[in-house]
Amino acid sequence: MSHDLNLPGSVSTPAIHSDWQRGRLYMQGDSYPENSFELFSQVIDWVEAFLERSSAPLNLSLELVYLNTSSVKAMMDVFDLLEDAHQKGRETTVTWQYDPRNDRIAELAEEFKEDCSFPFAIRPLGEPA
């Protein structure tokens, strides 16, 4: 697989876009899909394929607003893939931007970050990189 993901967002699913050439994966919006496995299996497959077939760095950019329990589990699986790759010497990074009025998502991002040894930036929206 070297094709990019281009999944439009909905009321309950985040917009998901990838750029294989630039090593970037973007997710933006709410995540409480009816079937998290179906949605996130595409993301996990893309990340696994990228890490296996490309030697380029991988950056995951997030602007997630809300995640239900099954989405949190799926994101943990994505972060585990990035952590495993990082432990093997791959450059992996996460940049999570959030609305500063949304303390709960900032706290969730901090909880994810605690389990990751790769660079994991958490920034309020509007703050320069």
C-alpha positions as CSV (number, residue, x, y, z in Angstrom):
1,M,0.0,0.0,0.0
2,S,1.4,3.4,-0.9
3,H,-1.9,5.1,-1.7
4,D,-3.0,7.9,0.6
5,L,-6.0,8.0,2.9
6,N,-8.6,10.6,2.1
7,L,-11.5,10.1,4.4
8,P,-13.9,13.0,4.8
9,G,-15.0,13.7,8.3
10,S,-18.6,13.5,9.6
11,V,-20.4,14.4,12.7
12,S,-19.0,11.4,14.4
13,T,-15.8,10.6,12.5
14,P,-12.6,12.6,12.1
15,A,-11.3,13.7,8.7
16,I,-8.3,11.6,8.0
17,H,-5.7,12.4,5.3
18,S,-2.3,11.0,4.6
19,D,0.6,12.1,2.5
20,W,2.9,9.1,1.9
21,Q,5.5,11.2,0.1
22,R,5.9,13.6,2.9
23,G,5.4,11.1,5.7
24,R,2.4,12.8,7.2
25,L,-0.9,11.6,8.6
26,Y,-3.6,14.1,9.7
27,M,-6.7,13.5,11.8
28,Q,-9.2,16.3,12.6
29,G,-12.6,16.4,14.3
30,D,-14.7,14.3,16.7
31,S,-14.2,10.5,16.9
32,Y,-17.1,8.4,18.1
33,P,-17.8,6.3,15.1
34,E,-20.4,3.5,15.1
35,N,-17.6,1.0,14.2
36,S,-14.2,2.3,15.4
37,F,-12.5,-0.9,14.2
38,E,-13.6,-0.3,10.6
39,L,-12.4,3.3,10.7
40,F,-9.1,2.9,12.5
41,S,-8.1,-0.4,10.8
42,Q,-7.5,1.8,7.7
43,V,-5.3,4.1,9.7
44,I,-3.4,1.3,11.4
45,D,-2.9,-0.5,8.0
46,W,-1.6,2.7,6.5
47,V,0.8,3.4,9.4
48,E,2.1,-0.2,9.3
49,A,2.6,-0.1,5.6
50,F,4.4,3.2,5.8
51,L,6.7,2.1,8.6
52,E,7.5,-1.1,6.7
53,R,8.0,0.2,3.2
54,S,9.4,3.7,3.7
55,S,12.4,4.9,5.6
56,A,11.2,8.5,5.9
57,P,10.2,10.1,9.2
58,L,6.5,9.8,10.1
59,N,4.6,12.7,11.6
60,L,1.1,12.3,13.0
61,S,-0.8,15.7,13.2
62,L,-3.9,15.6,15.3
63,E,-6.7,18.1,15.9
64,L,-9.1,15.8,17.7
65,V,-11.9,17.3,19.7
66,Y,-13.5,14.3,21.3
67,L,-12.7,10.5,21.4
68,N,-15.0,7.8,22.7
69,T,-13.5,4.8,24.5
70,S,-13.1,2.7,21.4
71,S,-11.4,5.5,19.6
72,V,-9.0,6.0,22.6
73,K,-8.1,2.3,22.3
74,A,-7.5,2.6,18.6
75,M,-5.3,5.7,19.1
76,M,-3.3,3.8,21.7
77,D,-2.7,1.1,19.0
78,V,-1.5,3.8,16.6
79,F,0.8,5.3,19.3
80,D,2.1,1.8,20.1
81,L,3.1,1.4,16.4
82,L,4.9,4.7,16.5
83,E,6.7,3.8,19.8
84,D,7.8,0.5,18.4
85,A,9.2,2.2,15.3
86,H,10.9,4.9,17.4
87,Q,12.5,2.2,19.6
88,K,14.0,0.7,16.4
89,G,15.5,4.0,15.4
90,R,12.8,5.5,13.2
91,E,11.9,9.1,13.5
92,T,8.3,9.4,14.5
93,T,6.6,12.5,15.9
94,V,3.2,13.6,17.0
95,T,1.8,17.1,17.0
96,W,-1.5,17.4,18.8
97,Q,-3.3,20.8,18.5
98,Y,-6.3,21.5,20.6
99,D,-8.8,24.2,21.4
100,P,-7.6,25.8,24.6
101,R,-11.2,25.9,25.9
102,N,-11.2,22.1,25.8
103,D,-9.3,21.0,28.9
104,R,-10.5,17.4,28.6
105,I,-8.8,16.8,25.2
106,A,-5.6,18.5,26.4
107,E,-5.6,16.1,29.4
108,L,-6.2,13.1,27.2
109,A,-3.3,14.2,24.9
110,E,-1.1,14.5,28.0
111,E,-2.1,11.0,29.1
112,F,-1.1,9.6,25.7
113,K,2.2,11.6,25.8
114,E,3.2,10.0,29.1
115,D,3.4,6.6,27.4
116,C,5.5,7.8,24.5
117,S,9.3,8.3,24.3
118,F,9.2,9.9,20.8
119,P,8.7,13.7,20.3
120,F,5.1,14.5,21.2
121,A,4.1,18.1,21.1
122,I,0.8,19.4,22.5
123,R,-0.1,22.9,21.5
124,P,-3.2,25.1,21.8
125,L,-4.6,26.0,18.4
126,G,-3.2,29.3,17.2
127,E,0.1,28.9,18.9
128,P,3.0,28.9,16.5
129,A,4.9,25.7,16.0
